[in-house]
């Protein structure tokens, strides 16, 4: 029975889900870590300052990431009132997520480049491992780019709102929950596909230089 199973289906599923889990875990953990450094202990107090993926999963967001490369996690709780400068603290906490994903993408591409001479012609588990590293880098890049869109509750909105007056900031934050409906509409209608895909491919193309650098070290 086991000999007749198509294991490629399981491998392909893992190569969609596992990289997405790694990306969202790093993203949310860095949100909580920066918030803690700035004086907000909410994430730590609620057990969300963790590298356990299960604490950060939004299942629909994970499904979207695995299927389309764009999605979201369960947001780490942040209490901006605990920051010495609430707007600045919120902006720094928000930008930590996308930055961490770009750093993760760069790191995995560096490893990808290092392994290139050994695994480029690999088969079986080696081939899936190599592709998994590459896919992690791409999904992490896509997650970073997606999250800088200035639509609540994505990180880009918190950075943008930090540049406006306090009165306008707090008014806009009241409508944050409606931003998700806008995102759903934009994703389902495909409006974001072209611009977002172009942006992701551009950033990823620049990061590929890291892989080239890694491949030269052992070459």
VEXDRENRO-884749 format. One record per residue: residue number from 0; residue in three letters; x, y, z of N, C-alpha, C in turn. Coordinates in steps of 0.2 Angstrom, whole numbers, plus 5000, padded with zeros to 4 digits. Example, Ala and Ser with C-alpha at 12.3 -4.5 7.8 and 13.67 -1.06 7.14 Angstrom:
BEGIN
resi, resn, nX, nY, nZ, caX, caY, caZ, cX, cY, cZ
0, ALA, 5066, 4972, 5039, 5062, 4978, 5039, 5066, 4984, 5039 $
1, SER, 5064, 4989, 5035, 5068, 4995, 5036, 5064, 5000, 5039 $
***
This chain:
BEGIN
resi, resn, nX, nY, nZ, caX, caY, caZ, cX, cY, cZ
0, UNK, 5004, 4994, 5000, 5000, 5000, 5000, 5004, 5006, 5000 $
1, UNK, 5010, 5006, 5004, 5014, 5012, 5005, 5018, 5013, 4998 $
2, UNK, 5020, 5008, 4995, 5023, 5008, 4989, 5019, 5012, 4983 $
3, UNK, 5013, 5011, 4984, 5008, 5014, 4978, 5006, 5021, 4980 $
4, UNK, 5008, 5023, 4986, 5006, 5030, 4987, 5010, 5035, 4983 $
5, UNK, 5007, 5041, 4981, 5010, 5046, 4978, 5013, 5051, 4983 $
6, UNK, 5019, 5050, 4985, 5022, 5054, 4990, 5023, 5061, 4988 $
7, UNK, 5023, 5062, 4981, 5025, 5069, 4979, 5019, 5074, 4981 $
8, UNK, 5013, 5071, 4982, 5008, 5076, 4984, 5009, 5078, 4991 $
9, UNK, 5011, 5074, 4996, 5013, 5075, 5002, 5019, 5080, 5003 $
10, UNK, 5024, 5079, 4999, 5029, 5083, 4998, 5028, 5090, 4996 $
11, UNK, 5023, 5091, 4991, 5021, 5097, 4988, 5017, 5101, 4993 $
12, UNK, 5013, 5097, 4997, 5009, 5101, 5002, 5014, 5103, 5008 $
13, UNK, 5018, 5100, 5010, 5023, 5102, 5015, 5027, 5108, 5012 $
14, UNK, 5029, 5108, 5006, 5033, 5113, 5003, 5029, 5120, 5002 $
15, UNK, 5022, 5119, 5003, 5018, 5125, 5003, 5017, 5128, 5010 $
16, UNK, 5015, 5123, 5015, 5013, 5125, 5021, 5019, 5126, 5026 $
17, UNK, 5024, 5122, 5026, 5030, 5123, 5031, 5034, 5130, 5029 $
18, UNK, 5035, 5132, 5023, 5038, 5138, 5022, 5034, 5144, 5025 $
19, UNK, 5027, 5144, 5023, 5023, 5149, 5026, 5023, 5149, 5033 $
20, UNK, 5023, 5144, 5037, 5023, 5144, 5044, 5029, 5147, 5047 $
21, UNK, 5035, 5145, 5043, 5041, 5149, 5046, 5041, 5156, 5045 $
22, UNK, 5038, 5158, 5039, 5038, 5166, 5038, 5034, 5169, 5042 $
23, UNK, 5028, 5167, 5044, 5023, 5170, 5048, 5026, 5170, 5055 $
24, UNK, 5029, 5165, 5057, 5032, 5164, 5064, 5037, 5169, 5065 $
25, UNK, 5042, 5170, 5061, 5047, 5175, 5061, 5044, 5182, 5061 $
26, UNK, 5039, 5183, 5057, 5036, 5190, 5056, 5033, 5192, 5063 $
27, UNK, 5029, 5188, 5066, 5025, 5189, 5072, 5030, 5190, 5078 $
28, UNK, 5034, 5185, 5078, 5039, 5185, 5084, 5043, 5192, 5084 $
29, UNK, 5045, 5194, 5078, 5049, 5200, 5078, 5045, 5206, 5080 $
30, UNK, 5038, 5206, 5078, 5034, 5211, 5080, 5034, 5212, 5088 $
31, UNK, 5033, 5206, 5091, 5032, 5206, 5098, 5039, 5207, 5102 $
32, UNK, 5044, 5205, 5099, 5051, 5207, 5101, 5053, 5214, 5101 $
33, UNK, 5051, 5218, 5096, 5052, 5225, 5095, 5048, 5229, 5100 $
34, UNK, 5042, 5226, 5101, 5037, 5230, 5105, 5039, 5229, 5113 $
35, UNK, 5042, 5223, 5114, 5045, 5222, 5121, 5051, 5227, 5122 $
36, UNK, 5055, 5227, 5117, 5061, 5232, 5118, 5059, 5239, 5119 $
37, UNK, 5053, 5241, 5116, 5050, 5248, 5117, 5046, 5249, 5123 $
38, UNK, 5045, 5243, 5127, 5042, 5244, 5133, 5035, 5241, 5134 $
39, UNK, 5032, 5238, 5128, 5026, 5234, 5129, 5027, 5227, 5130 $
40, UNK, 5025, 5224, 5135, 5025, 5217, 5137, 5019, 5213, 5135 $
41, UNK, 5014, 5216, 5132, 5008, 5212, 5130, 5009, 5206, 5127 $
42, UNK, 5013, 5206, 5122, 5014, 5199, 5118, 5017, 5194, 5123 $
43, UNK, 5022, 5196, 5126, 5026, 5191, 5131, 5021, 5189, 5136 $
44, UNK, 5017, 5194, 5139, 5012, 5192, 5144, 5007, 5187, 5142 $
45, UNK, 5005, 5187, 5136, 5000, 5183, 5133, 5002, 5177, 5129 $
46, UNK, 5009, 5176, 5130, 5012, 5170, 5128, 5013, 5170, 5120 $
47, UNK, 5013, 5176, 5117, 5014, 5176, 5110, 5021, 5178, 5108 $
48, UNK, 5025, 5179, 5112, 5032, 5181, 5111, 5035, 5174, 5110 $
49, UNK, 5034, 5170, 5105, 5036, 5163, 5104, 5038, 5162, 5097 $
50, UNK, 5042, 5157, 5096, 5044, 5154, 5090, 5040, 5148, 5088 $
51, UNK, 5034, 5147, 5092, 5030, 5141, 5091, 5025, 5143, 5085 $
52, UNK, 5025, 5140, 5080, 5020, 5142, 5074, 5013, 5142, 5076 $
53, UNK, 5011, 5137, 5080, 5004, 5136, 5082, 5001, 5142, 5085 $
54, UNK, 5005, 5146, 5089, 5003, 5152, 5092, 5001, 5158, 5087 $
55, UNK, 5003, 5157, 5081, 5003, 5163, 5077, 4998, 5162, 5071 $
56, UNK, 4996, 5156, 5070, 4992, 5154, 5064, 4985, 5157, 5064 $
57, UNK, 4984, 5160, 5058, 4977, 5161, 5056, 4976, 5157, 5050 $
58, UNK, 4972, 5152, 5051, 4971, 5146, 5046, 4969, 5149, 5039 $
59, UNK, 4965, 5154, 5039, 4963, 5156, 5032, 4969, 5160, 5029 $
60, UNK, 4972, 5164, 5033, 4978, 5168, 5031, 4984, 5163, 5028 $
61, UNK, 4985, 5157, 5032, 4990, 5152, 5030, 4988, 5149, 5024 $
62, UNK, 4982, 5148, 5023, 4979, 5144, 5017, 4981, 5149, 5011 $
63, UNK, 4979, 5156, 5012, 4980, 5160, 5006, 4988, 5161, 5005 $
64, UNK, 4992, 5160, 5010, 4999, 5161, 5009, 5002, 5155, 5005 $
65, UNK, 4999, 5149, 5007, 5001, 5142, 5004, 4999, 5142, 4997 $
66, UNK, 4993, 5145, 4995, 4990, 5144, 4989, 4992, 5150, 4984 $
67, UNK, 4993, 5156, 4987, 4994, 5162, 4982, 5000, 5165, 4984 $
68, UNK, 5004, 5164, 4990, 5010, 5167, 4991, 5008, 5174, 4995 $
69, UNK, 5002, 5176, 4996, 5000, 5182, 5000, 4995, 5180, 5005 $
70, UNK, 4997, 5182, 5011, 4992, 5180, 5017, 4994, 5184, 5023 $
71, UNK, 4992, 5181, 5029, 4993, 5185, 5035, 4993, 5180, 5041 $
72, UNK, 4995, 5182, 5047, 4995, 5178, 5053, 4990, 5181, 5058 $
73, UNK, 4990, 5178, 5063, 4986, 5181, 5069, 4990, 5186, 5072 $
74, UNK, 4988, 5192, 5072, 4992, 5198, 5074, 4994, 5197, 5081 $
75, UNK, 5000, 5198, 5083, 5003, 5199, 5090, 5000, 5205, 5093 $
76, UNK, 4997, 5204, 5099, 4994, 5209, 5103, 4999, 5215, 5105 $
77, UNK, 4997, 5221, 5103, 5001, 5227, 5105, 4997, 5232, 5108 $
78, UNK, 5000, 5235, 5114, 4996, 5240, 5117, 5001, 5246, 5116 $
79, UNK, 4999, 5250, 5111, 5003, 5256, 5110, 5004, 5261, 5115 $
80, UNK, 4999, 5261, 5120, 4999, 5266, 5126, 5005, 5265, 5130 $
81, UNK, 5008, 5259, 5130, 5014, 5257, 5134, 5021, 5260, 5131 $
82, UNK, 5020, 5262, 5125, 5026, 5265, 5122, 5027, 5272, 5124 $
83, UNK, 5033, 5274, 5125, 5035, 5281, 5127, 5032, 5286, 5122 $
84, UNK, 5033, 5284, 5115, 5030, 5288, 5110, 5026, 5283, 5106 $
85, UNK, 5019, 5283, 5107, 5015, 5278, 5104, 5015, 5277, 5097 $
86, UNK, 5015, 5283, 5093, 5014, 5282, 5086, 5021, 5280, 5083 $
87, UNK, 5027, 5283, 5086, 5033, 5280, 5084, 5034, 5273, 5085 $
88, UNK, 5032, 5271, 5092, 5033, 5264, 5094, 5029, 5259, 5090 $
89, UNK, 5023, 5262, 5088, 5019, 5257, 5084, 5022, 5256, 5077 $
90, UNK, 5025, 5262, 5074, 5028, 5261, 5067, 5034, 5257, 5067 $
91, UNK, 5038, 5257, 5072, 5044, 5253, 5073, 5042, 5246, 5074 $
92, UNK, 5037, 5245, 5078, 5035, 5238, 5079, 5032, 5235, 5072 $
93, UNK, 5028, 5239, 5069, 5025, 5237, 5063, 5030, 5235, 5057 $
94, UNK, 5035, 5240, 5057, 5040, 5239, 5051, 5045, 5233, 5053 $
95, UNK, 5045, 5231, 5059, 5049, 5225, 5061, 5047, 5218, 5057 $
96, UNK, 5041, 5218, 5056, 5038, 5212, 5053, 5041, 5211, 5046 $
97, UNK, 5040, 5216, 5041, 5042, 5215, 5034, 5050, 5215, 5034 $
98, UNK, 5053, 5219, 5038, 5061, 5219, 5038, 5063, 5212, 5040 $
99, UNK, 5060, 5209, 5045, 5062, 5202, 5047, 5061, 5197, 5042 $
100, UNK, 5056, 5198, 5038, 5055, 5193, 5032, 5060, 5194, 5026 $
101, UNK, 5062, 5200, 5025, 5067, 5202, 5020, 5074, 5199, 5022 $
102, UNK, 5075, 5199, 5029, 5081, 5196, 5032, 5081, 5189, 5031 $
103, UNK, 5075, 5186, 5033, 5074, 5179, 5032, 5075, 5176, 5025 $
104, UNK, 5072, 5180, 5020, 5073, 5178, 5013, 5081, 5179, 5011 $
105, UNK, 5084, 5184, 5013, 5091, 5185, 5012, 5095, 5179, 5014 $
106, UNK, 5094, 5177, 5021, 5097, 5171, 5024, 5096, 5165, 5020 $
107, UNK, 5090, 5163, 5019, 5088, 5157, 5015, 5091, 5157, 5008 $
108, UNK, 5091, 5163, 5005, 5094, 5163, 4998, 5102, 5162, 4999 $
109, UNK, 5105, 5164, 5004, 5112, 5163, 5005, 5114, 5156, 5006 $
110, UNK, 5109, 5152, 5010, 5110, 5145, 5011, 5109, 5142, 5004 $
111, UNK, 5104, 5144, 5000, 5102, 5141, 4994, 5108, 5141, 4989 $
112, UNK, 5112, 5147, 4989, 5118, 5148, 4985, 5123, 5143, 4987 $
113, UNK, 5124, 5143, 4994, 5129, 5138, 4997, 5128, 5131, 4995 $
114, UNK, 5122, 5129, 4995, 5120, 5122, 4993, 5120, 5121, 4986 $
115, UNK, 5120, 5126, 4981, 5119, 5125, 4974, 5124, 5120, 4971 $
116, UNK, 5130, 5120, 4972, 5134, 5115, 4969, 5133, 5108, 4971 $
117, UNK, 5130, 5107, 4977, 5129, 5100, 4980, 5122, 5097, 4978 $
118, UNK, 5117, 5102, 4978, 5110, 5099, 4977, 5107, 5101, 4971 $
119, UNK, 5110, 5105, 4966, 5107, 5107, 4960, 5105, 5101, 4956 $
120, UNK, 5108, 5095, 4956, 5106, 5089, 4952, 5103, 5084, 4957 $
121, UNK, 5101, 5086, 4963, 5099, 5081, 4968, 5092, 5078, 4966 $
122, UNK, 5090, 5072, 4968, 5084, 5069, 4967, 5081, 5067, 4974 $
123, UNK, 5075, 5066, 4974, 5072, 5063, 4980, 5071, 5069, 4985 $
124, UNK, 5073, 5067, 4992, 5073, 5072, 4997, 5077, 5078, 4996 $
125, UNK, 5083, 5077, 4993, 5087, 5082, 4992, 5084, 5088, 4988 $
126, UNK, 5081, 5085, 4983, 5078, 5090, 4978, 5072, 5094, 4982 $
127, UNK, 5068, 5090, 4986, 5063, 5094, 4989, 5066, 5099, 4995 $
128, UNK, 5071, 5097, 4998, 5074, 5101, 5003, 5077, 5108, 4999 $
129, UNK, 5080, 5107, 4994, 5083, 5112, 4990, 5077, 5117, 4988 $
130, UNK, 5072, 5114, 4985, 5066, 5118, 4983, 5063, 5122, 4989 $
131, UNK, 5062, 5118, 4994, 5059, 5121, 5000, 5063, 5127, 5003 $
132, UNK, 5069, 5127, 5002, 5073, 5133, 5004, 5072, 5139, 5000 $
133, UNK, 5072, 5137, 4993, 5070, 5143, 4988, 5063, 5145, 4989 $
134, UNK, 5058, 5141, 4991, 5051, 5143, 4991, 5051, 5147, 4998 $
135, UNK, 5054, 5145, 5003, 5054, 5149, 5009, 5056, 5156, 5008 $
136, UNK, 5061, 5157, 5004, 5064, 5164, 5003, 5059, 5168, 4999 $
137, UNK, 5056, 5165, 4994, 5051, 5168, 4990, 5045, 5170, 4994 $
138, UNK, 5042, 5165, 4998, 5036, 5167, 5002, 5038, 5172, 5007 $
139, UNK, 5043, 5172, 5010, 5045, 5177, 5014, 5046, 5184, 5011 $
140, UNK, 5048, 5184, 5005, 5048, 5191, 5001, 5041, 5193, 5000 $
141, UNK, 5037, 5189, 4998, 5030, 5190, 4996, 5027, 5193, 5002 $
142, UNK, 5028, 5190, 5008, 5025, 5191, 5014, 5027, 5198, 5016 $
143, UNK, 5033, 5200, 5015, 5036, 5207, 5017, 5032, 5212, 5013 $
144, UNK, 5032, 5211, 5006, 5029, 5216, 5001, 5022, 5217, 5003 $
145, UNK, 5018, 5211, 5004, 5011, 5211, 5005, 5010, 5216, 5011 $
146, UNK, 5014, 5215, 5016, 5012, 5218, 5022, 5014, 5226, 5023 $
147, UNK, 5018, 5228, 5017, 5019, 5235, 5017, 5013, 5239, 5014 $
148, UNK, 5008, 5235, 5011, 5003, 5239, 5008, 4999, 5243, 5014 $
149, UNK, 4998, 5249, 5012, 4995, 5254, 5018, 4988, 5253, 5019 $
150, UNK, 4985, 5247, 5020, 4978, 5246, 5021, 4978, 5242, 5028 $
151, UNK, 4974, 5245, 5033, 4973, 5241, 5039, 4971, 5234, 5038 $
152, UNK, 4973, 5229, 5042, 4978, 5230, 5048, 4985, 5228, 5046 $
153, UNK, 4987, 5229, 5039, 4993, 5227, 5037, 4998, 5232, 5040 $
154, UNK, 5005, 5230, 5040, 5010, 5234, 5044, 5011, 5241, 5040 $
155, UNK, 5010, 5241, 5034, 5011, 5248, 5030, 5006, 5253, 5032 $
156, UNK, 5000, 5251, 5034, 4995, 5256, 5037, 4998, 5259, 5043 $
157, UNK, 5001, 5256, 5048, 5003, 5258, 5054, 5009, 5263, 5053 $
158, UNK, 5013, 5261, 5048, 5019, 5266, 5047, 5016, 5272, 5044 $
159, UNK, 5011, 5272, 5039, 5009, 5278, 5036, 5005, 5282, 5041 $
160, UNK, 5001, 5279, 5045, 4997, 5283, 5050, 5001, 5286, 5055 $
161, UNK, 5007, 5284, 5056, 5012, 5287, 5061, 5014, 5294, 5058 $
162, UNK, 5013, 5295, 5052, 5015, 5302, 5049, 5010, 5307, 5049 $
163, UNK, 5004, 5305, 5051, 4999, 5310, 5051, 4997, 5313, 5058 $
164, UNK, 4993, 5317, 5059, 4992, 5320, 5065, 4989, 5315, 5070 $
165, UNK, 4989, 5316, 5077, 4987, 5312, 5082, 4979, 5311, 5081 $
166, UNK, 4976, 5316, 5080, 4968, 5316, 5079, 4966, 5312, 5073 $
167, UNK, 4969, 5313, 5068, 4968, 5309, 5062, 4970, 5302, 5063 $
168, UNK, 4975, 5300, 5066, 4978, 5294, 5067, 4973, 5290, 5071 $
169, UNK, 4971, 5292, 5077, 4966, 5288, 5081, 4959, 5288, 5078 $
170, UNK, 4957, 5292, 5073, 4951, 5291, 5070, 4951, 5286, 5065 $
171, UNK, 4957, 5286, 5061, 4958, 5280, 5056, 4959, 5273, 5059 $
172, UNK, 4962, 5273, 5065, 4963, 5267, 5068, 4956, 5264, 5071 $
173, UNK, 4951, 5268, 5071, 4944, 5265, 5073, 4941, 5261, 5068 $
174, UNK, 4944, 5262, 5061, 4941, 5259, 5056, 4945, 5253, 5053 $
175, UNK, 4950, 5251, 5057, 4955, 5246, 5055, 4952, 5240, 5053 $
176, UNK, 4946, 5238, 5057, 4943, 5231, 5056, 4940, 5231, 5049 $
177, UNK, 4938, 5237, 5046, 4935, 5236, 5039, 4941, 5235, 5034 $
178, UNK, 4947, 5236, 5036, 4952, 5235, 5031, 4953, 5228, 5028 $
179, UNK, 4951, 5223, 5033, 4952, 5216, 5031, 4946, 5215, 5025 $
180, UNK, 4941, 5218, 5025, 4936, 5217, 5020, 4938, 5220, 5014 $
181, UNK, 4942, 5226, 5014, 4945, 5228, 5008, 4950, 5224, 5005 $
182, UNK, 4954, 5221, 5009, 4959, 5216, 5007, 4956, 5210, 5004 $
183, UNK, 4951, 5207, 5007, 4948, 5202, 5004, 4945, 5203, 4997 $
184, UNK, 4942, 5209, 4996, 4939, 5211, 4990, 4945, 5212, 4985 $
185, UNK, 4950, 5215, 4986, 4956, 5216, 4982, 4959, 5209, 4980 $
186, UNK, 4960, 5205, 4985, 4963, 5198, 4983, 4958, 5194, 4979 $
187, UNK, 4952, 5193, 4981, 4947, 5189, 4977, 4946, 5191, 4970 $
188, UNK, 4946, 5198, 4969, 4945, 5201, 4962, 4951, 5201, 4958 $
189, UNK, 4957, 5199, 4961, 4963, 5199, 4957, 4966, 5206, 4956 $
190, UNK, 4963, 5211, 4959, 4966, 5218, 4958, 4973, 5219, 4960 $
191, UNK, 4975, 5215, 4965, 4982, 5216, 4967, 4987, 5211, 4964 $
192, UNK, 4985, 5206, 4960, 4989, 5201, 4957, 4995, 5205, 4953 $
193, UNK, 4993, 5209, 4948, 4998, 5212, 4944, 5003, 5216, 4948 $
194, UNK, 5001, 5221, 4951, 5006, 5226, 4955, 5010, 5222, 4960 $
195, UNK, 5006, 5218, 4964, 5010, 5214, 4969, 5015, 5209, 4966 $
196, UNK, 5013, 5206, 4961, 5017, 5201, 4958, 5024, 5204, 4955 $
197, UNK, 5023, 5210, 4952, 5028, 5214, 4949, 5033, 5216, 4955 $
198, UNK, 5030, 5219, 4960, 5034, 5221, 4966, 5038, 5216, 4969 $
199, UNK, 5035, 5210, 4970, 5038, 5204, 4974, 5044, 5202, 4969 $
200, UNK, 5042, 5201, 4963, 5048, 5198, 4958, 5054, 5203, 4958 $
201, UNK, 5052, 5210, 4958, 5057, 5215, 4958, 5062, 5214, 4964 $
202, UNK, 5059, 5214, 4970, 5063, 5213, 4977, 5066, 5207, 4977 $
203, UNK, 5063, 5201, 4975, 5066, 5195, 4975, 5072, 5194, 4970 $
204, UNK, 5071, 5197, 4964, 5077, 5198, 4960, 5083, 5201, 4963 $
205, UNK, 5082, 5206, 4966, 5087, 5210, 4970, 5091, 5205, 4975 $
206, UNK, 5086, 5202, 4979, 5089, 5197, 4984, 5093, 5191, 4981 $
207, UNK, 5091, 5189, 4975, 5095, 5184, 4972, 5102, 5185, 4972 $
208, UNK, 5105, 5191, 4972, 5112, 5192, 4972, 5115, 5189, 4978 $
209, UNK, 5111, 5189, 4984, 5114, 5185, 4990, 5115, 5178, 4988 $
210, UNK, 5111, 5175, 4984, 5112, 5168, 4983, 5118, 5167, 4978 $
211, UNK, 5119, 5172, 4973, 5125, 5172, 4969, 5131, 5172, 4973 $
212, UNK, 5131, 5177, 4978, 5137, 5178, 4982, 5138, 5171, 4986 $
213, UNK, 5133, 5168, 4989, 5134, 5162, 4993, 5137, 5156, 4988 $
214, UNK, 5135, 5156, 4982, 5137, 5151, 4977, 5145, 5152, 4976 $
215, UNK, 5147, 5158, 4976, 5154, 5159, 4974, 5159, 5158, 4980 $
216, UNK, 5156, 5157, 4986, 5161, 5156, 4992, 5164, 5149, 4991 $
217, UNK, 5160, 5144, 4989, 5163, 5138, 4989, 5165, 5136, 4982 $
218, UNK, 5164, 5140, 4977, 5165, 5139, 4970, 5173, 5139, 4968 $
***
